[in-house]
């Protein structure tokens, strides 16, 4: 039941890293926001800036334990910060997560207990969009993040596939359309609404 409730919360935020079920993360530090890659493995996120900038309106559909839920999100990332806003089906903002050089900031329009850390929200976004070079120094020893054709694979030091991201070329850009997290067993599909 706890996992089911956390899943519902996580889908609201488009993360779905279910480690909040089995870990009690330390409070986020403004200078070094961290996220879980698998149980027992925590990393510091890369710096928030990205070039060229990313601006997208997306419908995220998450699947976990036979349950499927969807959420509208607005993603904006530039050389200085990332903002991720979740919207209801009628366009009312539910939350706003911002990551800038001062750290991660969250605003909630609804009160939801036991929210996962905001850094978990951003981990999948950054794994999908940030260049591999931004992740190299952040990954634990022996871990790899590689691009193979239309896929990006994150593997642990034992070579086990942790996260698999599938891309599609649209508007001259390589953009993620699917994120499958094999350890926490969730799958996110991404539909772009700004075509």
C-alpha positions in Angstrom: 0.0 0.0 0.0 2.9 2.4 0.8 4.5 1.8 -2.6 1.1 2.3 -4.3 0.6 5.6 -2.6 4.1 6.8 -3.3 3.6 5.8 -6.9 0.6 8.0 -7.2 2.5 10.9 -5.8 5.5 10.2 -8.0 3.5 10.2 -11.1 2.2 13.6 -10.2 5.7 14.8 -10.3 6.8 12.8 -13.4 9.6 11.1 -11.5 8.7 7.7 -10.5 12.0 6.8 -8.8 10.5 4.7 -6.1 13.3 4.7 -3.6 11.3 6.9 -1.2 9.6 3.6 -0.2 12.7 2.0 1.2 15.0 4.9 2.1 14.8 8.0 4.2 16.8 10.5 2.1 18.7 13.3 3.9 17.4 16.8 3.4 18.6 18.3 0.1 21.6 20.6 0.3 21.4 23.6 -1.9 24.9 23.2 -3.2 24.7 19.5 -4.0 21.3 18.1 -4.7 21.3 14.3 -4.9 19.2 11.5 -6.2 19.0 7.7 -6.0 20.0 5.6 -9.0 19.3 2.2 -7.3 18.9 1.2 -3.6 22.1 2.2 -1.8 23.5 4.3 -4.7 23.1 8.0 -4.4 24.7 10.6 -6.8 25.0 14.4 -7.0 23.1 15.9 -9.9 25.1 17.7 -12.6 24.9 21.5 -12.8 21.5 22.8 -13.9 22.6 24.6 -17.1 22.2 23.1 -20.6 22.8 24.5 -24.1 20.9 24.5 -26.4 17.9 25.2 -24.2 15.0 22.7 -23.9 11.4 23.9 -24.0 8.6 21.3 -24.2 5.0 20.7 -23.4 4.6 17.0 -22.6 2.1 14.4 -21.6 3.8 11.9 -19.4 2.2 8.5 -18.9 3.7 6.4 -16.2 3.2 2.7 -15.6 4.0 0.8 -12.4 2.5 -2.4 -10.9 -0.3 -2.5 -13.5 -1.3 1.1 -12.8 -1.2 3.8 -15.4 -1.5 7.6 -14.8 -0.9 10.7 -16.9 0.3 14.2 -16.2 0.8 17.3 -18.3 4.2 19.0 -17.8 6.0 22.1 -19.0 9.8 21.6 -19.1 12.1 24.6 -19.6 15.8 24.4 -19.3 18.5 26.9 -20.3 22.1 27.8 -19.5 21.1 28.8 -15.9 18.2 26.7 -14.6 15.6 24.1 -15.1 11.9 24.5 -14.4 9.4 21.7 -14.4 5.7 22.5 -13.9 2.9 20.0 -13.6 -0.5 20.9 -14.8 -4.0 19.5 -14.2 -6.0 18.4 -17.3 -7.7 21.9 -17.3 -4.3 23.7 -17.1 -4.2 24.5 -13.3 -0.6 24.4 -12.0 -0.2 21.6 -9.4 3.5 22.1 -8.7 6.7 23.9 -9.9 10.2 22.6 -9.4 13.2 24.9 -10.2 16.9 23.9 -10.1 19.3 26.8 -10.4 22.8 27.5 -9.0 21.3 28.2 -5.6 19.8 24.7 -5.4 16.3 23.1 -5.9 13.2 25.0 -5.0 9.6 23.6 -5.0 6.2 25.2 -5.0 3.1 23.1 -4.5 -0.4 24.2 -5.3 -1.8 21.1 -3.5 -0.7 19.5 -0.3 0.4 15.9 -0.7 2.1 14.0 2.2 5.3 12.0 1.8 6.5 13.7 -1.4 9.7 12.2 -2.9 12.6 14.7 -3.0 12.5 17.2 -5.8 16.0 16.0 -6.9 14.3 12.6 -7.8 12.0 14.6 -10.1 15.0 16.0 -12.0 17.1 12.9 -12.2 15.2 11.3 -15.1 14.9 14.7 -16.8 18.6 15.3 -16.7 19.5 11.7 -17.5 17.4 12.1 -20.6 18.5 15.5 -21.8 21.9 16.4 -20.4 25.0 15.4 -22.5 26.8 12.3 -21.3 29.9 14.4 -20.6 27.9 16.3 -17.8 27.2 12.9 -16.1 30.7 11.3 -16.4 32.1 12.8 -13.2 28.9 12.3 -11.3 28.5 8.6 -11.8 29.8 6.1 -9.3 33.0 4.2 -10.1 32.4 1.6 -12.8 29.0 2.9 -13.8 28.4 3.8 -17.5 26.1 6.0 -19.4 26.3 5.4 -23.2 24.3 6.3 -26.3 23.6 3.5 -28.8 21.7 4.6 -31.8 18.3 5.8 -30.6 18.9 4.6 -27.0 20.8 5.7 -23.9 21.7 3.1 -21.3 22.7 3.6 -17.7 24.5 0.5 -16.3 25.8 -0.1 -12.8 29.3 -1.4 -12.0 28.2 -5.0 -12.6 27.0 -4.1 -16.1 23.3 -4.4 -15.1 20.9 -2.2 -17.1 19.4 0.3 -14.7 17.8 2.9 -16.9 17.0 2.8 -20.6 15.9 5.9 -22.5 14.5 5.8 -26.1 14.8 8.8 -28.4 13.1 10.1 -31.5 14.4 12.8 -33.8 11.8 15.6 -34.1 12.3 19.2 -35.3 16.0 18.5 -35.8 16.5 17.4 -32.2 17.0 14.1 -30.4 14.3 14.0 -27.8 13.3 11.3 -25.2 10.0 9.4 -25.8 10.4 6.6 -23.2 12.2 6.1 -19.9 12.3 2.6 -18.5 13.8 2.2 -15.0 14.6 -1.5 -14.5 15.4 -1.5 -10.8 12.4 0.4 -9.5 10.3 -1.1 -12.3 8.5 1.8 -13.8 8.1 3.0 -17.4 7.4 6.6 -18.5 6.2 7.4 -22.1 6.5 11.0 -23.3 4.2 12.6 -25.8 5.1 16.1 -27.1 2.1 18.5 -27.3 3.9 21.4 -28.9 4.0 20.0 -32.5 
